[in-house]
Amino acid sequence: MARSVQNKDISALERQLQYNFTDQRLLTTALTHSSVAPDFARNYQRLEFLGDRVLALIVADLLMRHYPHAAEGELAPRLNALVQKQTCADIARQIALGPWLRMSEGEAANGGREKDAILGDVCEALIGALYLDGGEVAARQFVSRLWQPRVSLLVDAPVDPKSALQEWSQARRLGTPDYMLVGREGPDHAPEFLVEVQLPGLKAARGRGSSKREAERDAAAALLASVADAKG
């Protein structure tokens, strides 16, 4: 059975979110996993689709304002870092969304409330729900409050792990890193990819992500970390 979210619970969550929904059904839908509501109109999938786009727009605007002299090439990696699934999952943990998710007992027992892919999706769905309920103002207030500190910390544009690994390997004449998809889990609407990256003379490293590109970045970061640990 799914955890039931009663009106009194919703009110408590709204205090956490610092926003009161006019239509609380939007909030409930944003918290509902497909394991208890296969119908996409009753789970968070559509709201996630909307929230992903709203988040990108607001964060792009925050970056433009915070870094008025940064070129597009400096803004793009910052945007990617701030809207990636891992960041959304971290925000979801920050505001303690996990316990509020409505999912089957099986999914919960499988660690669903702590999975980055699910938490990231729910965070985006919540932004979509805020946008539909209170317009851009509500969504912007939420995103600005939680993302602005992260925007301010990105003084240096983050380096994409794949680019960093490519430069590292070429400097040592190891060639181009070889990425291979070795696994795929989860339903079509919320897949998790497992990718392995290899370089001559080094132990292969693996990474996970909600897209192949995200899994490749995770694998590249893991390989760079293993090299750094070996040197240390």
Secondary structure, DSSP 8 states (H G I E B T S, - for coil): ------HHHHHHHHHHHT---SSHHHHHHHTB-TTT--STTTSSHHHHHHHHHHHHHHHHHHHHHH-TT--HHHHHHHHHHHHSHHHHHHHHHHTT-GGG-B--HHHHHTTGGG-HHHHHHHHHHHHHHHHHHHHHHHHHHHHHHHHHHHHHH--S----HHHHHHHHHHHTT----EEEEEEEES-TTS-EEEEEEE-TTS--EEEEESSHHHHHHHHHHHHHHHHHHHH-
